Amino acid sequence: MRRNSYISSLTEIQVLSYILRSVSEGKNENEIAERFDGDVGLVKTWLNALKQMHFIIMNYFDELVITQDGIGYLQKFNSHR
């Protein structure tokens, strides 16, 4: 299996932040996975972690939505870059 050079150059925090930011922009898991060579499984794993951290939720329309905790995390991450 070929490794994605973009993915392998990121830290875990950068991947988490990229996916969280993508959700905040209204992207779905398939759109996010495009950036990761179509690896939907990888994106689902990260999305599940973000749900457990209460950074994202699924709304009544089955869409991913960033929570206030997620917004706060992104603001902190962006201020430290």
N, CA, C and O atoms as CSV, one atom per row, in Angstrom:
chain,resi,resn,atom,element,x,y,z
A,1,MET,N,N,0.837,-1.179,0.000
A,1,MET,CA,C,0.000,0.000,0.000
A,1,MET,C,C,0.888,1.250,0.000
A,1,MET,O,O,1.824,1.356,0.791
A,2,ARG,N,N,0.586,2.174,-0.880
A,2,ARG,CA,C,1.345,3.401,-1.009
A,2,ARG,C,C,0.953,4.373,0.096
A,2,ARG,O,O,-0.231,4.588,0.352
A,3,ARG,N,N,1.952,4.956,0.747
A,3,ARG,CA,C,1.677,5.954,1.790
A,3,ARG,C,C,1.509,7.321,1.157
A,3,ARG,O,O,2.237,7.685,0.233
A,4,ASN,N,N,0.578,8.049,1.644
A,4,ASN,CA,C,0.335,9.407,1.189
A,4,ASN,C,C,1.395,10.312,1.808
A,4,ASN,O,O,1.508,10.391,3.031
A,5,SER,N,N,2.172,10.994,0.966
A,5,SER,CA,C,3.242,11.836,1.503
A,5,SER,C,C,2.680,13.013,2.301
A,5,SER,O,O,3.320,13.490,3.238
A,6,TYR,N,N,1.486,13.483,1.932
A,6,TYR,CA,C,0.874,14.577,2.691
A,6,TYR,C,C,0.559,14.110,4.109
A,6,TYR,O,O,0.875,14.802,5.076
A,7,ILE,N,N,-0.061,12.945,4.233
A,7,ILE,CA,C,-0.434,12.413,5.543
A,7,ILE,C,C,0.803,12.154,6.390
A,7,ILE,O,O,0.845,12.525,7.564
A,8,SER,N,N,1.801,11.525,5.803
A,8,SER,CA,C,2.969,11.137,6.587
A,8,SER,C,C,3.778,12.343,7.055
A,8,SER,O,O,4.600,12.218,7.963
A,9,SER,N,N,3.555,13.518,6.442
A,9,SER,CA,C,4.298,14.700,6.868
A,9,SER,C,C,3.590,15.469,7.989
A,9,SER,O,O,4.144,16.432,8.519
A,10,LEU,N,N,2.376,15.053,8.355
A,10,LEU,CA,C,1.602,15.747,9.382
A,10,LEU,C,C,1.732,15.077,10.739
A,10,LEU,O,O,1.891,13.860,10.835
A,11,THR,N,N,1.661,15.887,11.782
A,11,THR,CA,C,1.574,15.330,13.132
A,11,THR,C,C,0.107,14.954,13.379
A,11,THR,O,O,-0.778,15.348,12.620
A,12,GLU,N,N,-0.132,14.209,14.421
A,12,GLU,CA,C,-1.508,13.834,14.758
A,12,GLU,C,C,-2.356,15.070,15.054
A,12,GLU,O,O,-3.527,15.122,14.680
A,13,ILE,N,N,-1.782,16.041,15.708
A,13,ILE,CA,C,-2.527,17.266,16.023
A,13,ILE,C,C,-2.889,18.016,14.748
A,13,ILE,O,O,-3.972,18.594,14.658
A,14,GLN,N,N,-2.001,18.014,13.769
A,14,GLN,CA,C,-2.291,18.673,12.501
A,14,GLN,C,C,-3.410,17.962,11.747
A,14,GLN,O,O,-4.266,18.612,11.145
A,15,VAL,N,N,-3.407,16.623,11.777
A,15,VAL,CA,C,-4.476,15.860,11.122
A,15,VAL,C,C,-5.805,16.152,11.817
A,15,VAL,O,O,-6.808,16.431,11.159
A,16,LEU,N,N,-5.807,16.087,13.142
A,16,LEU,CA,C,-7.013,16.366,13.912
A,16,LEU,C,C,-7.534,17.764,13.582
A,16,LEU,O,O,-8.729,17.939,13.348
A,17,SER,N,N,-6.658,18.743,13.562
A,17,SER,CA,C,-7.059,20.117,13.295
A,17,SER,C,C,-7.559,20.293,11.865
A,17,SER,O,O,-8.527,21.017,11.634
A,18,TYR,N,N,-6.909,19.638,10.906
A,18,TYR,CA,C,-7.350,19.729,9.515
A,18,TYR,C,C,-8.764,19.159,9.374
A,18,TYR,O,O,-9.625,19.769,8.741
A,19,ILE,N,N,-8.993,17.995,9.962
A,19,ILE,CA,C,-10.316,17.370,9.852
A,19,ILE,C,C,-11.360,18.209,10.575
A,19,ILE,O,O,-12.464,18.396,10.063
A,20,LEU,N,N,-11.033,18.708,11.740
A,20,LEU,CA,C,-11.961,19.548,12.487
A,20,LEU,C,C,-12.295,20.825,11.710
A,20,LEU,O,O,-13.455,21.231,11.652
A,21,ARG,N,N,-11.290,21.448,11.120
A,21,ARG,CA,C,-11.513,22.647,10.318
A,21,ARG,C,C,-12.375,22.330,9.095
A,21,ARG,O,O,-13.234,23.126,8.713
A,22,SER,N,N,-12.144,21.168,8.483
A,22,SER,CA,C,-12.938,20.756,7.324
A,22,SER,C,C,-14.409,20.583,7.697
A,22,SER,O,O,-15.296,20.976,6.941
A,23,VAL,N,N,-14.662,19.995,8.864
A,23,VAL,CA,C,-16.043,19.853,9.344
A,23,VAL,C,C,-16.658,21.235,9.549
A,23,VAL,O,O,-17.816,21.466,9.200
A,24,SER,N,N,-15.876,22.150,10.118
A,24,SER,CA,C,-16.401,23.494,10.361
A,24,SER,C,C,-16.732,24.212,9.052
A,24,SER,O,O,-17.552,25.130,9.033
A,25,GLU,N,N,-16.093,23.791,7.960
A,25,GLU,CA,C,-16.361,24.369,6.640
A,25,GLU,C,C,-17.507,23.651,5.919
A,25,GLU,O,O,-17.846,23.993,4.786
A,26,GLY,N,N,-18.097,22.654,6.584
A,26,GLY,CA,C,-19.244,21.957,6.014
A,26,GLY,C,C,-18.907,20.766,5.143
A,26,GLY,O,O,-19.780,20.255,4.442
A,27,LYS,N,N,-17.655,20.305,5.168
A,27,LYS,CA,C,-17.273,19.154,4.350
A,27,LYS,C,C,-17.749,17.861,5.006
A,27,LYS,O,O,-17.778,17.747,6.231
A,28,ASN,N,N,-18.120,16.889,4.174
A,28,ASN,CA,C,-18.509,15.578,4.693
A,28,ASN,C,C,-17.291,14.648,4.679
A,28,ASN,O,O,-16.219,15.027,4.207
A,29,GLU,N,N,-17.465,13.445,5.194
A,29,GLU,CA,C,-16.311,12.557,5.337
A,29,GLU,C,C,-15.689,12.188,3.996
A,29,GLU,O,O,-14.472,12.021,3.916
A,30,ASN,N,N,-16.486,12.058,2.949
A,30,ASN,CA,C,-15.921,11.730,1.635
A,30,ASN,C,C,-15.094,12.882,1.079
A,30,ASN,O,O,-14.045,12.660,0.475
A,31,GLU,N,N,-15.556,14.095,1.278
A,31,GLU,CA,C,-14.796,15.260,0.829
A,31,GLU,C,C,-13.479,15.387,1.592
A,31,GLU,O,O,-12.446,15.720,1.013
A,32,ILE,N,N,-13.527,15.121,2.879
A,32,ILE,CA,C,-12.314,15.169,3.696
A,32,ILE,C,C,-11.358,14.066,3.258
A,32,ILE,O,O,-10.151,14.290,3.170
A,33,ALA,N,N,-11.883,12.891,2.987
A,33,ALA,CA,C,-11.056,11.740,2.604
A,33,ALA,C,C,-10.302,11.973,1.305
A,33,ALA,O,O,-9.244,11.378,1.097
A,34,GLU,N,N,-10.818,12.820,0.431
A,34,GLU,CA,C,-10.119,13.119,-0.822
A,34,GLU,C,C,-8.700,13.604,-0.552
A,34,GLU,O,O,-7.778,13.281,-1.300
A,35,ARG,N,N,-8.525,14.369,0.503
A,35,ARG,CA,C,-7.204,14.909,0.863
A,35,ARG,C,C,-6.279,13.815,1.380
A,35,ARG,O,O,-5.059,13.982,1.401
A,36,PHE,N,N,-6.865,12.693,1.795
A,36,PHE,CA,C,-6.106,11.574,2.357
A,36,PHE,C,C,-6.170,10.357,1.442
A,36,PHE,O,O,-6.382,9.234,1.899
A,37,ASP,N,N,-5.989,10.590,0.162
A,37,ASP,CA,C,-6.003,9.523,-0.861
A,37,ASP,C,C,-7.262,8.675,-0.821
A,37,ASP,O,O,-7.213,7.479,-1.108
A,38,GLY,N,N,-8.380,9.274,-0.470
A,38,GLY,CA,C,-9.648,8.555,-0.445
A,38,GLY,C,C,-9.793,7.570,0.691
A,38,GLY,O,O,-10.685,6.722,0.655
A,39,ASP,N,N,-8.945,7.654,1.698
A,39,ASP,CA,C,-8.976,6.717,2.823
A,39,ASP,C,C,-10.097,7.100,3.796
A,39,ASP,O,O,-9.865,7.759,4.809
A,40,VAL,N,N,-11.311,6.670,3.461
A,40,VAL,CA,C,-12.484,6.980,4.276
A,40,VAL,C,C,-12.358,6.343,5.658
A,40,VAL,O,O,-12.799,6.926,6.648
A,41,GLY,N,N,-11.768,5.168,5.735
A,41,GLY,CA,C,-11.582,4.496,7.023
A,41,GLY,C,C,-10.752,5.327,7.977
A,41,GLY,O,O,-11.080,5.426,9.160
A,42,LEU,N,N,-9.680,5.926,7.480
A,42,LEU,CA,C,-8.838,6.798,8.300
A,42,LEU,C,C,-9.641,7.996,8.794
A,42,LEU,O,O,-9.573,8.357,9.968
A,43,VAL,N,N,-10.392,8.600,7.901
A,43,VAL,CA,C,-11.185,9.776,8.271
A,43,VAL,C,C,-12.260,9.401,9.279
A,43,VAL,O,O,-12.501,10.149,10.226
A,44,LYS,N,N,-12.911,8.258,9.094
A,44,LYS,CA,C,-13.939,7.815,10.049
A,44,LYS,C,C,-13.339,7.605,11.436
A,44,LYS,O,O,-13.966,7.934,12.443
A,45,THR,N,N,-12.138,7.065,11.489
A,45,THR,CA,C,-11.466,6.854,12.771
A,45,THR,C,C,-11.243,8.189,13.474
A,45,THR,O,O,-11.502,8.320,14.670
A,46,TRP,N,N,-10.760,9.179,12.725
A,46,TRP,CA,C,-10.540,10.503,13.301
A,46,TRP,C,C,-11.856,11.157,13.689
A,46,TRP,O,O,-11.947,11.790,14.741
A,47,LEU,N,N,-12.874,11.012,12.853
A,47,LEU,CA,C,-14.174,11.603,13.181
A,47,LEU,C,C,-14.746,10.990,14.453
A,47,LEU,O,O,-15.324,11.697,15.278
A,48,ASN,N,N,-14.589,9.681,14.617
A,48,ASN,CA,C,-15.054,9.034,15.851
A,48,ASN,C,C,-14.303,9.574,17.067
A,48,ASN,O,O,-14.898,9.789,18.123
A,49,ALA,N,N,-13.003,9.792,16.916
A,49,ALA,CA,C,-12.228,10.364,18.023
A,49,ALA,C,C,-12.722,11.774,18.346
A,49,ALA,O,O,-12.856,12.138,19.515
A,50,LEU,N,N,-12.993,12.564,17.308
A,50,LEU,CA,C,-13.494,13.921,17.530
A,50,LEU,C,C,-14.876,13.912,18.176
A,50,LEU,O,O,-15.193,14.802,18.964
A,51,LYS,N,N,-15.696,12.925,17.855
A,51,LYS,CA,C,-17.009,12.793,18.508
A,51,LYS,C,C,-16.830,12.454,19.985
A,51,LYS,O,O,-17.520,13.013,20.838
A,52,GLN,N,N,-15.907,11.539,20.291
A,52,GLN,CA,C,-15.672,11.157,21.682
A,52,GLN,C,C,-15.117,12.322,22.496
A,52,GLN,O,O,-15.351,12.410,23.701
A,53,MET,N,N,-14.385,13.211,21.838
A,53,MET,CA,C,-13.829,14.389,22.501
A,53,MET,C,C,-14.871,15.506,22.596
A,53,MET,O,O,-14.607,16.556,23.182
A,54,HIS,N,N,-16.049,15.280,22.022
A,54,HIS,CA,C,-17.143,16.254,21.999
A,54,HIS,C,C,-16.779,17.507,21.198
A,54,HIS,O,O,-17.239,18.608,21.503
A,55,PHE,N,N,-15.941,17.322,20.163
A,55,PHE,CA,C,-15.578,18.421,19.271
A,55,PHE,C,C,-16.523,18.500,18.076
A,55,PHE,O,O,-16.670,19.563,17.473
A,56,ILE,N,N,-17.163,17.386,17.731
A,56,ILE,CA,C,-18.160,17.365,16.659
A,56,ILE,C,C,-19.339,16.490,17.079
A,56,ILE,O,O,-19.216,15.629,17.950
A,57,ILE,N,N,-20.470,16.728,16.444
A,57,ILE,CA,C,-21.663,15.912,16.652
A,57,ILE,C,C,-22.343,15.715,15.298
A,57,ILE,O,O,-22.018,16.393,14.323
A,58,MET,N,N,-23.275,14.793,15.254
A,58,MET,CA,C,-24.139,14.630,14.090
A,58,MET,C,C,-25.434,15.357,14.416
A,58,MET,O,O,-26.022,15.130,15.474
A,59,ASN,N,N,-25.887,16.230,13.519
A,59,ASN,CA,C,-27.136,16.943,13.775
A,59,ASN,C,C,-28.327,16.099,13.305
A,59,ASN,O,O,-28.157,14.957,12.876
A,60,TYR,N,N,-29.507,16.661,13.390
A,60,TYR,CA,C,-30.725,15.928,13.036
A,60,TYR,C,C,-30.815,15.610,11.550
A,60,TYR,O,O,-31.613,14.765,11.144
A,61,PHE,N,N,-30.009,16.275,10.741
A,61,PHE,CA,C,-30.006,16.040,9.302
A,61,PHE,C,C,-28.882,15.095,8.889
A,61,PHE,O,O,-28.576,14.956,7.705
A,62,ASP,N,N,-28.270,14.444,9.887
A,62,ASP,CA,C,-27.165,13.514,9.674
A,62,ASP,C,C,-25.935,14.204,9.073
A,62,ASP,O,O,-25.213,13.624,8.262
A,63,GLU,N,N,-25.716,15.451,9.489
A,63,GLU,CA,C,-24.556,16.216,9.041
A,63,GLU,C,C,-23.604,16.405,10.219
A,63,GLU,O,O,-24.031,16.527,11.367
A,64,LEU,N,N,-22.316,16.427,9.915
A,64,LEU,CA,C,-21.327,16.696,10.950
A,64,LEU,C,C,-21.337,18.179,11.287
A,64,LEU,O,O,-21.376,19.028,10.396
A,65,VAL,N,N,-21.300,18.486,12.588
A,65,VAL,CA,C,-21.325,19.869,13.053
A,65,VAL,C,C,-20.276,20.022,14.141
A,65,VAL,O,O,-20.150,19.167,15.019
A,66,ILE,N,N,-19.531,21.103,14.081
A,66,ILE,CA,C,-18.529,21.385,15.104
A,66,ILE,C,C,-19.223,21.976,16.339
A,66,ILE,O,O,-20.145,22.782,16.213
A,67,THR,N,N,-18.777,21.573,17.519
A,67,THR,CA,C,-19.351,22.069,18.773
A,67,THR,C,C,-18.565,23.283,19.271
A,67,THR,O,O,-17.539,23.646,18.696
A,68,GLN,N,N,-19.047,23.897,20.329
A,68,GLN,CA,C,-18.327,25.015,20.953
A,68,GLN,C,C,-16.947,24.567,21.428
A,68,GLN,O,O,-15.978,25.319,21.321
A,69,ASP,N,N,-16.853,23.327,21.958
A,69,ASP,CA,C,-15.548,22.803,22.378
A,69,ASP,C,C,-14.608,22.705,21.187
A,69,ASP,O,O,-13.426,23.029,21.294
A,70,GLY,N,N,-15.130,22.259,20.058
A,70,GLY,CA,C,-14.322,22.157,18.843
A,70,GLY,C,C,-13.883,23.513,18.337
A,70,GLY,O,O,-12.743,23.677,17.901
A,71,ILE,N,N,-14.770,24.479,18.390
A,71,ILE,CA,C,-14.428,25.842,17.981
A,71,ILE,C,C,-13.323,26.395,18.880
A,71,ILE,O,O,-12.370,27.010,18.402
A,72,GLY,N,N,-13.460,26.169,20.181
A,72,GLY,CA,C,-12.442,26.620,21.125
A,72,GLY,C,C,-11.089,25.983,20.848
A,72,GLY,O,O,-10.057,26.650,20.919
A,73,TYR,N,N,-11.094,24.683,20.530
A,73,TYR,CA,C,-9.841,23.999,20.212
A,73,TYR,C,C,-9.194,24.623,18.975
A,73,TYR,O,O,-7.996,24.905,18.980
A,74,LEU,N,N,-9.964,24.835,17.934
A,74,LEU,CA,C,-9.413,25.421,16.710
A,74,LEU,C,C,-8.839,26.808,16.963
A,74,LEU,O,O,-7.787,27.159,16.429
A,75,GLN,N,N,-9.526,27.585,17.771
A,75,GLN,CA,C,-9.021,28.926,18.088
A,75,GLN,C,C,-7.687,28.847,18.829
A,75,GLN,O,O,-6.774,29.625,18.550
A,76,LYS,N,N,-7.572,27.907,19.775
A,76,LYS,CA,C,-6.319,27.725,20.500
A,76,LYS,C,C,-5.217,27.238,19.566
A,76,LYS,O,O,-4.098,27.749,19.604
A,77,PHE,N,N,-5.533,26.247,18.724
A,77,PHE,CA,C,-4.540,25.683,17.808
A,77,PHE,C,C,-4.045,26.773,16.858
A,77,PHE,O,O,-2.841,26.885,16.625
A,78,ASN,N,N,-4.945,27.564,16.316
A,78,ASN,CA,C,-4.546,28.605,15.375
A,78,ASN,C,C,-3.738,29.707,16.034
A,78,ASN,O,O,-2.893,30.326,15.388
A,79,SER,N,N,-3.986,29.960,17.312
A,79,SER,CA,C,-3.233,31.018,17.986
A,79,SER,C,C,-1.807,30.563,18.341
A,79,SER,O,O,-0.944,31.404,18.588
A,80,HIS,N,N,-1.547,29.245,18.372
A,80,HIS,CA,C,-0.234,28.719,18.721
A,80,HIS,C,C,0.607,28.383,17.500
A,80,HIS,O,O,1.740,27.923,17.638
A,81,ARG,N,N,0.070,28.606,16.314
A,81,ARG,CA,C,0.826,28.244,15.106
A,81,ARG,C,C,1.750,29.331,14.688
A,81,ARG,O,O,2.459,29.190,13.692
